[in-house]
Amino acid sequence: MGHRHACCVMAWCVLFSFVSGAHAQSRSGAAATAIEPVHAVEVAPHFYVISNPAANLVLVTRDDMSFVAGVQRPELVRQALVTLKELKAPPVKYVLLIDDEQAGQFGDGGWGARGAITLAHEALSARLYRTPRADGGSVASGTALPAVGFSQVVQLHLPGEETHIIRQRP
């Protein structure tokens, strides 16, 4: 297994272990507040986990593009943008939206408006579409529905490698 592939596997493992931890925490009744600190930690070269007690994002930076996967909570998106700027990283090309109990409020986190292609499992896409906003729209102001939905597997061809995103049942 090459170094790049090993880092990719490790990042996905980190992402999904954090995401499942956030699900367990939110289901246990622990509620996050906007004042909880957000942390950005480099877990492998070019792989960053941006987290707070409520949710997590994984940010992957490359020479030619960046990639984000996780729950699109505004505080995490803000930190991802700060981290990208600090690293002088290229723009985000793909964003994988991960579901959580409040995902309907966050839409695509504004990444689509920044030029990224946003992806989500079809169940999350449907829920985002059905979630009413105060102004009668379907997702939070400044955000949009995902551009691409998938049922089980989506494959991304990134320069020099290929990534499969697989939705597994809990």
Phi and psi restraints in degrees (value plus and minus 20) as a CYANA .aco file:
   2 GLY   PHI     -90.0   -50.0
   2 GLY   PSI     142.0   182.0
   3 HIS   PHI     -79.2   -39.2
   3 HIS   PSI     -64.4   -24.4
   4 ARG   PHI     -83.0   -43.0
   4 ARG   PSI     -63.4   -23.4
   5 HIS   PHI     -85.8   -45.8
   5 HIS   PSI     -61.5   -21.5
   6 ALA   PHI     -81.5   -41.5
   6 ALA   PSI     -62.3   -22.3
   7 CYS   PHI     -84.4   -44.4
   7 CYS   PSI     -59.7   -19.7
   8 CYS   PHI     -83.6   -43.6
   8 CYS   PSI     -65.7   -25.7
   9 VAL   PHI     -81.6   -41.6
   9 VAL   PSI     -64.0   -24.0
  10 MET   PHI     -82.9   -42.9
  10 MET   PSI     -63.0   -23.0
  11 ALA   PHI     -83.0   -43.0
  11 ALA   PSI     -62.3   -22.3
  12 TRP   PHI     -85.1   -45.1
  12 TRP   PSI     -58.9   -18.9
  13 CYS   PHI     -82.7   -42.7
  13 CYS   PSI     -64.0   -24.0
  14 VAL   PHI     -81.2   -41.2
  14 VAL   PSI     -67.6   -27.6
  15 LEU   PHI     -75.5   -35.5
  15 LEU   PSI     -72.7   -32.7
  16 PHE   PHI     -93.3   -53.3
  16 PHE   PSI     -48.1    -8.1
  17 SER   PHI     -89.3   -49.3
  17 SER   PSI     -58.8   -18.8
  18 PHE   PHI     -87.1   -47.1
  18 PHE   PSI     -63.8   -23.8
  19 VAL   PHI     -81.9   -41.9
  19 VAL   PSI     -65.2   -25.2
  20 SER   PHI     -86.6   -46.6
  20 SER   PSI     -52.5   -12.5
  21 GLY   PHI     -85.8   -45.8
  21 GLY   PSI     -59.5   -19.5
  22 ALA   PHI     -85.3   -45.3
  22 ALA   PSI     -59.8   -19.8
  23 HIS   PHI     -82.3   -42.3
  23 HIS   PSI     -64.0   -24.0
  24 ALA   PHI     -83.7   -43.7
  24 ALA   PSI     -60.9   -20.9
  25 GLN   PHI     -86.0   -46.0
  25 GLN   PSI     -65.3   -25.3
  26 SER   PHI     -88.3   -48.3
  26 SER   PSI     -53.5   -13.5
  27 ARG   PHI     -94.2   -54.2
  27 ARG   PSI     -42.4    -2.4
  28 SER   PHI     -99.5   -59.5
  28 SER   PSI     -22.8    17.2
  29 GLY   PHI      81.7   121.7
  29 GLY   PSI     -24.5    15.5
  30 ALA   PHI     -95.1   -55.1
  30 ALA   PSI     102.0   142.0
  31 ALA   PHI    -125.2   -85.2
  31 ALA   PSI     116.1   156.1
  32 ALA   PHI    -108.8   -68.8
  32 ALA   PSI     129.6   169.6
  33 THR   PHI    -139.0   -99.0
  33 THR   PSI     143.7   183.7
  34 ALA   PHI     -86.6   -46.6
  34 ALA   PSI     -36.9     3.1
  35 ILE   PHI    -110.0   -70.0
  35 ILE   PSI     -22.5    17.5
  36 GLU   PHI     -88.3   -48.3
  36 GLU   PSI     119.7   159.7
  37 PRO   PHI     -88.6   -48.6
  37 PRO   PSI     129.1   169.1
  38 VAL   PHI    -128.5   -88.5
  38 VAL   PSI     114.2   154.2
  39 HIS   PHI    -138.1   -98.1
  39 HIS   PSI     121.4   161.4
  40 ALA   PHI    -140.2  -100.2
  40 ALA   PSI     100.0   140.0
  41 VAL   PHI    -148.4  -108.4
  41 VAL   PSI     110.3   150.3
  42 GLU   PHI    -101.4   -61.4
  42 GLU   PSI      95.1   135.1
  43 VAL   PHI    -116.0   -76.0
  43 VAL   PSI     -36.2     3.8
  44 ALA   PHI    -181.7  -141.7
  44 ALA   PSI     143.8   183.8
  45 PRO   PHI     -74.0   -34.0
  45 PRO   PSI     101.8   141.8
  46 HIS   PHI      54.3    94.3
  46 HIS   PSI     -10.6    29.4
  47 PHE   PHI    -139.2   -99.2
  47 PHE   PSI     100.0   140.0
  48 TYR   PHI    -142.4  -102.4
  48 TYR   PSI     118.8   158.8
  49 VAL   PHI    -128.2   -88.2
  49 VAL   PSI     102.4   142.4
  50 ILE   PHI    -128.9   -88.9
  50 ILE   PSI     100.4   140.4
  51 SER   PHI    -166.8  -126.8
  51 SER   PSI     139.5   179.5
  52 ASN   PHI    -161.4  -121.4
  52 ASN   PSI     158.1   198.1
  53 PRO   PHI     -82.0   -42.0
  53 PRO   PSI     -37.1     2.9
  54 ALA   PHI    -109.2   -69.2
  54 ALA   PSI     -52.9   -12.9
  55 ALA   PHI    -186.8  -146.8
  55 ALA   PSI     158.5   198.5
  56 ASN   PHI    -164.8  -124.8
  56 ASN   PSI     133.6   173.6
  57 LEU   PHI    -147.0  -107.0
  57 LEU   PSI     126.9   166.9
  58 VAL   PHI    -130.4   -90.4
  58 VAL   PSI     111.9   151.9
  59 LEU   PHI    -137.2   -97.2
  59 LEU   PSI     104.2   144.2
  60 VAL   PHI    -136.8   -96.8
  60 VAL   PSI     103.7   143.7
  61 THR   PHI    -129.1   -89.1
  61 THR   PSI     121.1   161.1
  62 ARG   PHI    -153.1  -113.1
  62 ARG   PSI     154.9   194.9
  63 ASP   PHI     -85.6   -45.6
  63 ASP   PSI     -52.0   -12.0
  64 ASP   PHI    -127.3   -87.3
  64 ASP   PSI     -35.4     4.6
  65 MET   PHI    -191.3  -151.3
  65 MET   PSI     148.3   188.3
  66 SER   PHI    -143.0  -103.0
  66 SER   PSI     141.4   181.4
  67 PHE   PHI    -157.4  -117.4
  67 PHE   PSI     119.1   159.1
  68 VAL   PHI    -145.9  -105.9
  68 VAL   PSI     119.2   159.2
  69 ALA   PHI    -160.2  -120.2
  69 ALA   PSI     112.2   152.2
  70 GLY   PHI     130.1   170.1
  70 GLY   PSI    -191.2  -151.2
  71 VAL   PHI     -97.5   -57.5
  71 VAL   PSI     111.7   151.7
  72 GLN   PHI    -111.4   -71.4
  72 GLN   PSI      25.8    65.8
  73 ARG   PHI     -83.9   -43.9
  73 ARG   PSI     118.7   158.7
  74 PRO   PHI     -73.6   -33.6
  74 PRO   PSI     -60.6   -20.6
  75 GLU   PHI     -86.7   -46.7
  75 GLU   PSI     -51.9   -11.9
  76 LEU   PHI     -95.3   -55.3
  76 LEU   PSI     -60.0   -20.0
  77 VAL   PHI     -82.6   -42.6
  77 VAL   PSI     -63.7   -23.7
  78 ARG   PHI     -78.1   -38.1
  78 ARG   PSI     -64.9   -24.9
  79 GLN   PHI     -87.3   -47.3
  79 GLN   PSI     -56.5   -16.5
  80 ALA   PHI     -81.3   -41.3
  80 ALA   PSI     -62.1   -22.1
  81 LEU   PHI     -84.9   -44.9
  81 LEU   PSI     -60.9   -20.9
  82 VAL   PHI     -82.9   -42.9
  82 VAL   PSI     -64.9   -24.9
  83 THR   PHI     -83.2   -43.2
  83 THR   PSI     -64.1   -24.1
  84 LEU   PHI     -78.7   -38.7
  84 LEU   PSI     -63.0   -23.0
  85 LYS   PHI     -85.6   -45.6
  85 LYS   PSI     -65.9   -25.9
  86 GLU   PHI     -80.3   -40.3
  86 GLU   PSI     -57.6   -17.6
  87 LEU   PHI    -101.7   -61.7
  87 LEU   PSI     -29.5    10.5
  88 LYS   PHI      33.9    73.9
  88 LYS   PSI      21.2    61.2
  89 ALA   PHI    -100.4   -60.4
  89 ALA   PSI     136.0   176.0
  90 PRO   PHI     -87.9   -47.9
  90 PRO   PSI     143.9   183.9
  91 PRO   PHI     -80.5   -40.5
  91 PRO   PSI     136.9   176.9
  92 VAL   PHI     -94.8   -54.8
  92 VAL   PSI     107.1   147.1
  93 LYS   PHI    -117.5   -77.5
  93 LYS   PSI     -59.0   -19.0
  94 TYR   PHI    -148.8  -108.8
  94 TYR   PSI     123.6   163.6
  95 VAL   PHI    -153.8  -113.8
  95 VAL   PSI     103.6   143.6
  96 LEU   PHI    -117.2   -77.2
  96 LEU   PSI      97.1   137.1
  97 LEU   PHI    -104.4   -64.4
  97 LEU   PSI     109.4   149.4
  98 ILE   PHI    -128.1   -88.1
  98 ILE   PSI     121.0   161.0
  99 ASP   PHI     -99.1   -59.1
  99 ASP   PSI     127.7   167.7
 100 ASP   PHI    -171.2  -131.2
 100 ASP   PSI     158.0   198.0
 101 GLU   PHI     -81.7   -41.7
 101 GLU   PSI     -43.8    -3.8
 102 GLN   PHI    -131.1   -91.1
 102 GLN   PSI      -6.7    33.3
 103 ALA   PHI     -78.6   -38.6
 103 ALA   PSI     -48.1    -8.1
 104 GLY   PHI     -80.2   -40.2
 104 GLY   PSI     -43.8    -3.8
 105 GLN   PHI    -100.5   -60.5
 105 GLN   PSI     -39.3     0.7
 106 PHE   PHI    -124.7   -84.7
 106 PHE   PSI     -36.9     3.1
 107 GLY   PHI      32.2    72.2
 107 GLY   PSI    -156.1  -116.1
 108 ASP   PHI    -110.4   -70.4
 108 ASP   PSI      -9.6    30.4
 109 GLY   PHI      50.8    90.8
 109 GLY   PSI     -11.1    28.9
 110 GLY   PHI      66.9   106.9
 110 GLY   PSI     -18.2    21.8
 111 TRP   PHI     -86.4   -46.4
 111 TRP   PSI     -57.0   -17.0
 112 GLY   PHI     -79.2   -39.2
 112 GLY   PSI     -60.8   -20.8
 113 ALA   PHI     -87.0   -47.0
 113 ALA   PSI     -41.3    -1.3
 114 ARG   PHI    -110.3   -70.3
 114 ARG   PSI     -15.6    24.4
 115 GLY   PHI      78.9   118.9
 115 GLY   PSI     -18.0    22.0
 116 ALA   PHI    -103.4   -63.4
 116 ALA   PSI     133.0   173.0
 117 ILE   PHI    -109.9   -69.9
 117 ILE   PSI     101.5   141.5
 118 THR   PHI    -123.4   -83.4
 118 THR   PSI     119.6   159.6
 119 LEU   PHI    -147.6  -107.6
 119 LEU   PSI     126.0   166.0
 120 ALA   PHI    -174.0  -134.0
 120 ALA   PSI     131.8   171.8
 121 HIS   PHI     -80.1   -40.1
 121 HIS   PSI     127.7   167.7
 122 GLU   PHI     -80.1   -40.1
 122 GLU   PSI     -50.3   -10.3
 123 ALA   PHI     -86.6   -46.6
 123 ALA   PSI     -61.1   -21.1
 124 LEU   PHI     -87.6   -47.6
 124 LEU   PSI     -63.1   -23.1
 125 SER   PHI     -76.5   -36.5
 125 SER   PSI     -65.0   -25.0
 126 ALA   PHI     -83.9   -43.9
 126 ALA   PSI     -61.4   -21.4
 127 ARG   PHI     -86.3   -46.3
 127 ARG   PSI     -60.4   -20.4
 128 LEU   PHI     -81.6   -41.6
 128 LEU   PSI     -59.8   -19.8
 129 TYR   PHI     -84.5   -44.5
 129 TYR   PSI     -56.0   -16.0
 130 ARG   PHI    -106.2   -66.2
 130 ARG   PSI     -36.0     4.0
 131 THR   PHI     -93.9   -53.9
 131 THR   PSI      96.3   136.3
 132 PRO   PHI     -95.7   -55.7
 132 PRO   PSI     128.8   168.8
 133 ARG   PHI    -123.6   -83.6
 133 ARG   PSI     145.8   185.8
 134 ALA   PHI     -81.0   -41.0
 134 ALA   PSI     -53.5   -13.5
 135 ASP   PHI    -110.5   -70.5
 135 ASP   PSI     -10.0    30.0
 136 GLY   PHI      73.0   113.0
 136 GLY   PSI     -28.9    11.1
 137 GLY   PHI     -95.0   -55.0
 137 GLY   PSI    -192.8  -152.8
 138 SER   PHI    -128.0   -88.0
 138 SER   PSI     -36.9     3.1
 139 VAL   PHI    -158.9  -118.9
 139 VAL   PSI     149.3   189.3
 140 ALA   PHI     -77.4   -37.4
 140 ALA   PSI     127.3   167.3
 141 SER   PHI     -76.6   -36.6
 141 SER   PSI     116.1   156.1
 142 GLY   PHI      64.6   104.6
 142 GLY   PSI     -20.6    19.4
 143 THR   PHI    -142.3  -102.3
 143 THR   PSI     153.9   193.9
 144 ALA   PHI    -162.5  -122.5
 144 ALA   PSI     152.2   192.2
 145 LEU   PHI     -93.3   -53.3
 145 LEU   PSI     135.4   175.4
 146 PRO   PHI     -81.3   -41.3
 146 PRO   PSI     125.2   165.2
 147 ALA   PHI     -95.6   -55.6
 147 ALA   PSI     -49.5    -9.5
 148 VAL   PHI    -151.1  -111.1
 148 VAL   PSI     113.0   153.0
 149 GLY   PHI    -135.2   -95.2
 149 GLY   PSI     134.9   174.9
 150 PHE   PHI    -163.9  -123.9
 150 PHE   PSI     135.3   175.3
 151 SER   PHI    -110.6   -70.6
 151 SER   PSI     -76.0   -36.0
 152 GLN   PHI    -145.8  -105.8
 152 GLN   PSI     -65.9   -25.9
 153 VAL   PHI    -157.4  -117.4
 153 VAL   PSI     119.3   159.3
 154 VAL   PHI    -151.8  -111.8
 154 VAL   PSI     121.5   161.5
 155 GLN   PHI    -136.6   -96.6
 155 GLN   PSI     108.5   148.5
 156 LEU   PHI    -131.8   -91.8
 156 LEU   PSI     110.0   150.0
 157 HIS   PHI    -117.5   -77.5
 157 HIS   PSI      85.7   125.7
 158 LEU   PHI    -120.8   -80.8
 158 LEU   PSI     130.1   170.1
 159 PRO   PHI     -72.5   -32.5
 159 PRO   PSI     100.1   140.1
 160 GLY   PHI      66.9   106.9
 160 GLY   PSI     -25.3    14.7
 161 GLU   PHI    -181.8  -141.8
 161 GLU   PSI     148.7   188.7
 162 GLU   PHI    -150.3  -110.3
 162 GLU   PSI     123.0   163.0
 163 THR   PHI    -143.5  -103.5
 163 THR   PSI     113.6   153.6
 164 HIS   PHI    -130.5   -90.5
 164 HIS   PSI     108.6   148.6
 165 ILE   PHI    -125.3   -85.3
 165 ILE   PSI      98.5   138.5
 166 ILE   PHI    -138.2   -98.2
 166 ILE   PSI     106.4   146.4
 167 ARG   PHI    -109.8   -69.8
 167 ARG   PSI      98.5   138.5
 168 GLN   PHI    -130.0   -90.0
 168 GLN   PSI     120.9   160.9
 169 ARG   PHI     -89.6   -49.6
 169 ARG   PSI     123.2   163.2
